[in-house]
């Protein structure tokens, strides 16, 4: 009778300890599963980084791609001279006459058409244009820069002796599809040869 409570107490301790071991075992199993899951996720991350490292194009986020595309769009520049080869005067004419600058130095973005003399705006933005006109003694030398059908700027010169070159430039806010071109003033001359005295150039300053 004296040992019976002690036996019960020992039995209870064994039961509690048994459940404790079971809980530890289950906890270890759960922990091992979590470790395996983390290992798998880590391996997938390493593989993903490896592919990204070897494929630079995928490193670019959409904002980065947008910026790069914007930069590419802003690469618009051209420069051309009036005479493709040889030399000679253009004009005079009684009315304004369209000038076609056929000798192309640069045409990044292909917005300038050497067959028509038209620069067609590909991206809305601010553009800067410069143009020069060269002529001989005693001749009116005058060229007008047009935005669509509106005259924007002109250059004009005349002198009694020797040759003369007149230049001008202007910056314009332009919309997509606007056309910029040059016309010879009425009763004016313009000369060009292989030294390319008479030129028409433009480039995009920034998009808007």
Number of C-alpha atoms within 10 A of each C-alpha: 5 6 7 8 10 11 11 11 11 11 12 12 11 12 12 12 12 12 11 12 12 12 12 12 12 12 12 12 12 12 12 12 12 12 12 12 12 12 12 12 12 12 12 12 12 12 12 11 13 11 13 14 12 10 11 9 10 12 14 13 10 10 9 11 14 12 12 13 11 14 13 11 16 20 15 23 21 21 20 24 26 29 24 17 14 9 14 13 16 17 18 18 13 10 13 17 19 16 19 21 25 18 17 19 12 15 19 14 14 14 18 27 16 19 9 13 21 21 22 20 19 19 22 18 17 16 20 16 20 17 24 24 26 27 27 19 13 14 20 21 29 25 30 22 24 17 17 14 11 10 14 15 17 21 19 19 18 20 14 10 10 10 14 22 19 19 18 16 17 14 15 15 15 21 16 11 13 17 19 23 22 24 19 25 24 17 16 24 21 27 22 22 17 13 11 18 19 22 22 24 22 23 20 24 17 18 16 10
